[in-house]
Amino acid sequence: MSSNTQDKYVSPYAPAADQVAAVQRHVPISVDLRTAAAALLEEFVAVAARHGITANDLAMSTSLPDVCVDAVLAANFRTKQV
């Protein structure tokens, strides 16, 4: 599990919004960015499912919410730098 995720276990079957909400960062994450991260996580899981991959198969499932939060924060930062 990523060190950025809270200690409480969040099931990979939990709604994407709950998984994203469990991600802790040292900067505030707006509701809009959390929503974007949850949507991205839902897309990752949907693509995996189309390939026959379940949450049990996703060895990195506990870090996917972290990846989604990092991605939307990076994109948000990049767009504000322009």
N, C-alpha and C positions, 0 to 999 in steps of 0.2 A: 504494500500500500504506500502511496506517496506520502511523504512527510508533510505535505501541504493539506492533507485531508484530515478532518477532525478524527479523534480517536474512536468515536462511536462508529460501529460497522453500519454501512448503508448497503443494502442488498443491490446487486446489479439488476434485479427485477423491480426495484423501486422506480417510481416515475422519474423521468429525466430531471425534472425541476427539483425533486428532492435530492438526487445525486449531486446536482450542481450546487444546491444550497449547502451541502455538506463541505464544499471546498472552502478552505480558509485562506485568505490572502492578507497581506499587510497593508493593502490599499482598499478603500471601499469599492464595492462592485455594485453598480446601479442596477435597478430592477430591469431596465432595458438590456443591459449586458448579460445579466443572469438568464433572461428570456432567450437571448440569442445563443448563449452557450447551451441551454437546454434543447433548443431546436437543433443545434449542430450535433449534440449527443444523440438525439432521436434519429437524425439522418445516418449517423455512423451505425447505430444498431439496426436500422432498417436495411442498410446495404449489406451488413453482415448476415442478416436473416435471409436475404435473397441468395446468398451464397451458402446457405445451410448452416450457418454458424449461430449458435445460441449463446446466451449469457454465460452458461457453464463452460463453453468453449473459449470464451474471451479471457485468456490468462491475464490480460492487462485491463480487465473491466474496471478495476478499482481506480486505475489512473486515467481512464477515458474522460471522466468529468473534469479532472485537472487539465487535461490536454485541451478540452473544449473551452474552459475558462481562459487558459493561457492564450489560445488562438484569438478569441474575441477581444481580449485586452490588447494583444499585439496589433490587431487590425484597427482597433479604436485609436490606439496611440499613433499608429502610422498615418491615419487619416487626419488626425489633429496636427500633425507635423507639416502637412502640405500647405 
